[in-house]
Amino acid sequence: MIGFVISFIFVLVAILILQQDWVHIAINTTSSTVPPPRLITKDELSLYNGDENSRGLYLAILGQVFDVEKGMKHYGPGGGYHFFAGKDATLAFVTGDFTDPGLTDDVSGLSPAQVVALYDWLAFYHKDYRPVGRLVGRFYGESGEPTEALLKVEAVLEEGKRLKDQAKAENQNLPACNSEWSSARNGRVWCSTKSGGVQRDWAGVPRKLFSPGSGRSRCVCVQNSSRLENVNIREYEGCPPYAESCPVTE
Ligand code: HEM
């Protein structure tokens, strides 16, 4: 009986100690801080190009390095996008120039809209692939801190987002027209309560909206006559001013 009581106490104490360990482990896990990002040099990154004897398959965009092993069919040898492997070829993500000089991380000449498109790619890699660290170079310094070049790109990104929001608001006021074209009957543009992806409670009338400087125009639906005072907006020739549909020949 005494033997049983002693072993019972022994088991109880062991359980208590174990539980304390679990608590300890749990506390350690919750209080642990995020480790600093792994810093990768250009030379090291080049060893992750998926070729024979390479260490793995990585690519970088805007100095952020991703493990793209699961996209082997795209980035591995023989894949259509193998040229992105083992390097940071940020510029080519928006230019589509996959030649050697095009495969560079110099994005200083990009427009705000192109930088927005670049960050869409970055978001894609965050969604689909595992981030592994930062590339020391143009966008991150020796200690992993953002460089002036990255801060500049981020400023252009903010401008791009502002312009995009502005364009979206303009699109609500001047939605694109519906259009159709047939070789037999030429074409027509017309307005309805849903056109250009904008659902609204007015249809409007088709007008040509010229983009300043380019001489090119596109069809937009204009809600009221006050818009007609806009110098960049003109009526379609041969179409009654308040017709909801206009024939076009070009
Ligand atoms: C700026 C130009 C372009 C860039 C930077 C680009 C880049 C890429 C990248 C990085 C991938 C792999 C995505 C992943 O990891 O899953 C991809 C996939 C793909 N791209 Fe492109 N691409 C471009 C233009 C095009 C064009 C013009 C076409 C078609 C004519 C095209 C067709 C495809 C297809 C079909 C896939 C998917 C293949 C699959 O899932 O099996 N791409 N592209």
Boltz pocket constraint, residues with backbone or C-beta under 6 A from the ligand:
constraints:
  - pocket:
      binder: B
      contacts: [[A, 71], [A, 74], [A, 81], [A, 92], [A, 93], [A, 94], [A, 95], [A, 96], [A, 97]]
      max_distance: 6.0
